[in-house]
Amino acid sequence: MEYGILVVESEDGQYQIIDAVDSVSEAKEHIGSYVNHGESCGCLAPDRFVIVRRDANGYYTRRELLY
């Protein structure tokens, strides 16, 4: 079962979904790859990484800040 959805956000309100993740450690692996290759591939410059998780009703409303 997925842990949540990893999202990169910028201060100006833009965001980009990176991937669904099964754990915080998997999210950190994706973040490392994104930081190394993301901007050179035309991806959003990161200000913060967030895992968006489901609440008790199954909606993606819980936010867990990683960096």
N, C-alpha and C positions, 0 to 999 in steps of 0.2 A: 504494500500500500504506500502511496506517495506521502512524503512528509509535508511537501508544499511546493510552491512554484518560486524559483529564484528569479528576481527582478533586479535590474540595475536602474537607478534613478538619478536624475540630474537636478540641480537646484532650481532650474527654470520650469520644472514640472513635467519634463519629458521622461518617459520610461521605456524600457525594452525588456521583454521577457527573454530570459536566457534558456531555462529548461525546467522541467519538473525534476525534483530531487527526492531521494529516499532518506537522506540524513543530512545533518549539518556538515559532516566530514565530506560528503559528496559535493555539497554546495561550495565548500572551500576549495575543492579541486577545480570546479568550474570557474570560480572567481580567479584562481591563479592563471588559468588558461585565458580568460577574458582580459585580464590585465596585461598579459604578455602579447596577445594578438588582436584584441578587439578593435582598438582605434585604427590600427593599420588596415583593418578590413572594412572600415567605414561604420563601425558600431559607435554607439553613444559613449561619450566620455563620462566615466563614472564619478559621482559624488558620494553615492552610498549603494550598498547591496542589501536587499531585503528578501526574506523568505515570507511569502504570503501564504497563510495557512487557513484551513477550514475552521469555522466556529462550530459550536454544538449543533447547529442547524444544517451544516454542510456547505455554507457559503464562505467564499474566500474573503474574509474580513479581518482576520488576525494577522498582525504584522510583527515579524521578528527581525530586528536590525542586526546585521552581521558586521558591516564596516561602514 
